[in-house]
């Protein structure tokens, strides 16, 4: 995100050198899962070699999802994997905000869209949550999580995030309540009449929000009355996100 690059301290202090880095970093970005290696992973290599047709001497940008980015030069290939040498390195500090989204489990395509968009928006943690009215089944949780990880990587490449959001295992509301204590501001979207708009609460919660915000979005059929009651008992505040009814994703 542009905001992340403006606010986060980086390795380069010389403005001219930083400008040169930014010009170079407009190149294609690839995720480097194993920073100690000089080979891209199989999936990233296939895209670089077969789709983008990278050749020896080409420059690419790498990132590890944990704050380190590199400018690298393609040196060749080993089997089906692209080989490279690192030319320059930059460290990007983690985001200064702590914003988590707890998203009730949705149908597959809708859930994929959630992970893409919250990554682009800069969310730092994502809790997928199984609720009473979730249509999607809990089975295949690890397969789902692997898919969501791929989506966040692709989104981070597109929006140029240096840090990937943390994806928690699929959980339920009871388990989420135990994680929620780490967030001074806890909210959930509500369709009930008389609930305050989120915008009206933000000025009142600004100080607390600096230490962490967790917002739960319910499933397609909304949260049940029992779930809403439990959430309020755990310190979650109901908020209206819009005067109209929004889709969960």
C-alpha positions, -999 to +999 in steps of 0.1 A: +000+000+000+012+035-007+004+045+029+026+018+042+055+030+021+051+066+032+049+059+069+072+029+075+109+034+080+130+016+054+167+006+050+176+035+027+180+069+043+194+086+012+164+101-008+181+097-041+187+060-034+151+056-021+138+071-054+159+047-074+146+018-053+110+029-060+116+031-097+131-004-097+103-018-075+077-010-101+088-043-117+068-075-112+067-087-076+072-123-066+066-139-032+097-156-018+086-181+008+121-192+017+143-160+019+175-180+024+171-197-010+180-183-044+152-201-061+115-191-065+088-215-054+072-237-081+040-216-085+059-183-087+085-198-110+058-210-134+043-175-136+077-159-141+090-183-166+060-194-186+037-164-184+060-134-180+089-152-199+116-139-176+151-145-189+187-142-175+195-105-168+159-095-162+152-076-129+124-086-106+112-076-071+109-102-043+092-099-009+089-124+020+056-111+035+074-102+067+088-068+059+118-076+036+119-068-001+147-074-026+156-063-061+169-094-078+184-104-112+173-136-130+203-158-135+186-188-151+166-218-140+171-251-121+146-275-134+113-258-133+123-231-108+136-197-115+171-189-101+182-153-092+207-133-073+198-105-049+210-071-058+195-048-031+175-053+001+150-031+019+134-035+053+099-021+058+086-017+094+053-035+103+021-014+100+017+010+129-020-001+132-035-033+145-068-040+127-083-075+126-113-087+107-133-117+120-153-128+089-181-154+093-175-182+069-192-175+035-196-193+003-163-200-014-162-172-040-175-146-015-149-156+011-122-154-016-132-118-023-131-109+014-095-121+017-085-102-014-101-069-004-091-068+033-055-075+022-056-046-002-071-024+026-043-031+050-059-054+076-032-070+097-051-101+109-080-122+096-101-146+117-124-169+096-153-178+119-179-205+117-213-191+128-247-207+133-260-195+099-228-201+079-238-219+047-203-232+039-192-263+058-163-265+082-148-295+065-115-290+046-104-261+069-067-265+061-074-267+024-095-235+027-067-218+047-041-227+020-064-212-006-069-180+014-031-177+019-026-178-019-052-151-023-036-128+002-002-133-015-017-124-049-034-093-034-002-082-016+017-085-049-008-063-066-011-036-040+027-038-030+023-047+006+055-057+023+036-075+052+011-102+047-019-103+071-019-132+096-046-157+088-058-176+119-072-211+117-110-214+112-126-209+146-159-204+163-173-175+184-163-191+217-127-194+206-128-159+190-138-144+224-106-156+239-085-139+212-106-108+215-091-096+247-060-084+228-082-058+211-094-028+232-120-020+205-143-049+196-172-044+171-197-064+151-218-053+122-255-053+131-288-049+111-308-041+143-327-009+147-312+018+169-277+006+166-252+035+164-234+041+131-197+032+131-189+068+120-204+082+152-183+059+175-150+065+158-141+098+175-150+083+209-129+052+204-099+068+187-074+064+216-084+028+223-084+020+186-047+029+184-040-002+204-061-026+183-095-030+166-113-063+160-145-062+138-167-092+132-189-094+101-217-119+102-228-145+076-252-142+047-282-148+070-269-124+097-259-134+133-286-151+154-300-132+184-281-157+207-249-149+189-254-112+192-261-115+229-230-135+235-209-110+216-222-081+237-214-101+268-178-104+256-175-067+251-183-064+214-202-033+204-229-036+177-225-010+150-243-001+118-220+000+088-245+015+064-281+028+063-287+001+037-283-037+039-249-047+027-237-081+014-215-099+039-185-097+016 
